[in-house]
Every structure is written in structure tokens, then in C-alpha cells.
Amino acid sequence: MTLTIDQEDDEKQLLRKSVSDLANKFGHTYFRELALVDGRAHELWEALADGGFTSVNLPAEFGGGGAGITELTIVCEEVAAAGCPLLLLIVSPAICGSIVSEFGTEEQRQVWIPRLVGQAGRRWKMAFAITEADAGSNSHRVSTTAVHKDDAWLINGSKTYISGVDEAEAILVVARTGFDEERGRGELSLFVVDVDAPGLSKQLIPTEIVAPEKQYALFFDNVAVSDDRLIGTAGQGLRQVFTGLNPERITGAAMLNGIGRYALDRAAEYARGRSVWDVPIGTHQGIAHPLAEAKIYLELARLMTTKAAHLYDAGLDAGEAANMAKFAAAEAALRCVDQAIQTHGGNGMSREYGIASMWGMARLLRIAPVSREMILNYVAQHSLGLPRSY
Ligand SMILES: Cc1cc2nc3c(=O)[nH]c(=O)nc-3n(C[C@H](O)[C@H](O)[C@H](O)COP(=O)(O)OP(=O)(O)OC[C@H]3O[C@@H](n4cnc5c(N)ncnc54)[C@H](O)[C@@H]3O)c2cc1C
């Protein structure tokens, strides 16, 4: 396999440039101002979707771009590098799109993928709901249940921190449909639930993250879904979820890489232009070296992200690389943002310079979709063969 981060073929370079040109027409001021007034990045999403970028990884036979996670990674990185990191790009096409494409029946794919692409008269987004307050990082403990009764599944329970529910038309919900006594674990299944399904309610969770997408707690009170809303095999949900979690980690890493680029670009520009002792501040190694270091970590993270995307698209095991990419990208992006703030001095904290407003998103992606510590657990156990610690 050739790792071609600087030698992308013409098609990928064109994709990168097209997304970058489009997203830069919106830019960070658009993104931040919307977030501050509680607005949604609807125009940006629609413009990206019109260009086919939000469905670049979905199967061509149902109207998608027919490309892979590598291409979606380019989209996520360039949108973030323009100062507009969109969480729903990670959720809707990366997680939900990947899971429905891989595990949906032919009929389900025919229904859902054209909707995600926007070919069914109206364009849908799909949120993803696995996290529960009590289960936390331990997905085996998911306690929201789905019980089959007559010809429907009845869902009961709650979810927390679910992104973009108010922008989505449907939610891919992970629910428990059984219990494996031998392993002491819940058997999980995946259901597509309409956001306006009777019995489903939501409550905003205010956060300090500057983002147009908002987070919600969800409450399911006998929410009925028909059999055709079960995606894949009942009880195999966690295995199926893992198919979506690698794209989530890889595109999350790409988003972080874009945030890192955004911050470093601004920091370097500022360090070249600002003089307080007759020379540009970038002349001082106290400013230049940390930026150079951040650049090195960022490029390493981009390389691992590319590797993870290539492995995933080649149908190979991408778990280790996806985890490492997300870990490395979160650390690199936070380093870039922090050093960009430092480089700007007092201006680093201003709204005008648009650096500090990126911190919350980068910081979030160190916690979600999988935390730094759970990645270290994974690497310790799976890469180093150390005993499981939890
Ligand atoms: C803004 C935002 C958006 C989100 N969007 C979504 C979404 O769209 N859909 C969705 O399903 N979820 C979403 N989440 C939830 C997110 O995925 C979880 O917050 C994350 O997985 C961590 O789970 P937790 O918050 O329950 O932390 P906990 O599991 O309670 O962990 C708390 C701390 O303990 C550490 N820890 C836990 N277990 C171990 C262990 N065994 N070893 C070492 N350390 C450990 C963790 O790393 C963490 O630092 C979102 C969260 C936020 C904040």
C-alpha cells in the first residue's frame, strides 16, 4: 500500500480543492456567529450536499458518490480547515451511512441512502444514539430496551449527548434486545427511529462548545418501530456498530487534523506579521519552535489518519489505526490550537481572531466518540498484549 498524503491522485486533489473552496466561502466567522446565536449551519450543509460531498462515501447505486472513507476524510478535513468543523459529517454519512450501507437489506438501502444523499425529494440527516448516562464508555451496559411485541419493536429508555437531533430526520438507535447470560453482556440491536416518533422526547444539553450542532438527552417511552426499521441482525448490534465506529474515529481524526491546520495557518500568518521588538514574533524560537513541533505532530496524525482510511477502504482491520489516528489527531489539534492562542497573545482570546472558539470542538474530540483513555486501553490490550485493565 502506498501512503500518498502528499501525492494524492488528481481526483482526490480535485475533491480536496473543491471542498476547500466551497467551505472557505463560508469560513469560521459564519460558523462561529451561527453557533453564538444558536443557529444551524444549514446553508453550508446544503452546499456541501449539493456538491455530493456529504454522501461521497455512500454507494453509487443509490445515488451516493461511490467512493470511500478516504474521500469522506478529505471532506471532513477540508471543512474543518476552513474553520467549520461539522459534527454531523462524522455522525450522518460516516457512522449511520456506513452501517446502513453495510448491514441494511436491499430495501432498507433503497429507502435510506437516497434520503441521506438527498434524492428522495428532501435531504435527510441521521443522528446516532448509543451513549447512556449510566453506561458511559461501557456500551455493553446499554439499558435502553427494544422488545418485540405483535409486529413492532417497543423502545424504552434514555440516551444522552446525542448530537444534531433537531437537524436530523431520523436517529440510528442502539438498544438492548436480549442478554447473553454466559458473557454477562447485553445483546444490542440497531433501529432507525423517526425524530418525531410518538413517545420520543428530547431535552437540550447546553455545552460550552462553539458549534452549530446541539446535544440532546433523549427519552423513549414505548416508541414503536416496525420490523423494517431494524438494521442488520437483532442481537448483533455491537459488532455492527463497530463497523460504523471506525469511520467515526477516522473522520473524527480528519476533523481534528483540519482544526489543527486551521489553527496553525492562522498562527503562522500572525507570527510572520506581528512585530513587537522590531522583528516578527515568529523570529523568536520561543514562538517558532512550538509551532514547528505542532506541525510535526499534526503531519504524523494526518499520516495515521490516511493509513486508517486506506485500511478501512481496503476491507482490512482498521481498528488499531483508527484508534491511533483519533488519539494522535486529538493531541495534535489541541497542541496546534493552544499554541495558536499563545502566538496571538491577548488576541488569542478574542472573538475577532477566531482561535479560542475552535478549542471546545478539539477538546470534545479528545473525549468523544471514544475517549483518550479507552484508546490507550485498546492499544495496551490489542497492540501490546497487556492484560485488560477493566
Ligand atoms: C458534545 C458531545 C457530543 C456527543 N455526541 C454523541 C452522539 O452524537 N451520539 C452518542 O451516542 N454519543 C455522543 N456523545 C457521547 C460521547 O461519545 C461520550 O461522552 C464518550 O463516549 C464518553 O462517555 P462518558 O461521557 O459517559 O464518559 P465516562 O464513560 O463516564 O468516562 C469518564 C472518564 O473516565 C474515563 N474512563 C472510563 N472508563 C475507563 C477505563 N476503563 N479506563 C480508563 N479510563 C476510563 C474516560 O476516558 C473519561 O475520561 C457526545 C458527547 C459530547 C460531549
The ligand as an ORCA input file, in Angstrom:
! r2SCAN-3c Opt
* xyz 0 1
  C     -20.584     17.360     22.567
  C     -20.795     15.873     22.617
  C     -21.369     15.233     21.547
  C     -21.630     13.854     21.594
  N     -22.300     13.269     20.557
  C     -22.723     11.970     20.702
  C     -23.600     11.386     19.738
  O     -23.982     12.026     18.730
  N     -24.033     10.112     19.935
  C     -23.653      9.380     21.025
  O     -24.081      8.241     21.144
  N     -22.797      9.919     21.963
  C     -22.348     11.188     21.828
  N     -21.537     11.756     22.798
  C     -21.147     10.966     23.962
  C     -19.660     10.602     23.964
  O     -19.412      9.613     22.982
  C     -19.301     10.157     25.386
  O     -19.332     11.325     26.200
  C     -17.961      9.478     25.451
  O     -18.011      8.249     24.801
  C     -17.502      9.241     26.896
  O     -18.527      8.639     27.657
  P     -18.974      9.305     29.056
  O     -19.182     10.758     28.833
  O     -20.085      8.532     29.628
  O     -17.706      9.179     29.981
  P     -17.411      8.029     31.050
  O     -17.519      6.688     30.428
  O     -18.172      8.308     32.281
  O     -15.867      8.312     31.339
  C     -15.432      9.400     32.173
  C     -13.914      9.407     32.194
  O     -13.434      8.168     32.711
  C     -12.575      7.552     31.772
  N     -12.758      6.097     31.810
  C     -13.920      5.396     31.748
  N     -13.678      4.082     31.750
  C     -12.340      3.938     31.820
  C     -11.464      2.816     31.846
  N     -11.917      1.564     31.789
  N     -10.127      3.049     31.888
  C      -9.649      4.329     31.922
  N     -10.427      5.420     31.918
  C     -11.742      5.228     31.860
  C     -12.968      8.112     30.425
  O     -11.915      8.038     29.493
  C     -13.326      9.541     30.784
  O     -12.157     10.316     30.824
  C     -21.234     13.116     22.731
  C     -20.599     13.761     23.807
  C     -20.408     15.121     23.773
  C     -19.763     15.805     24.968
*
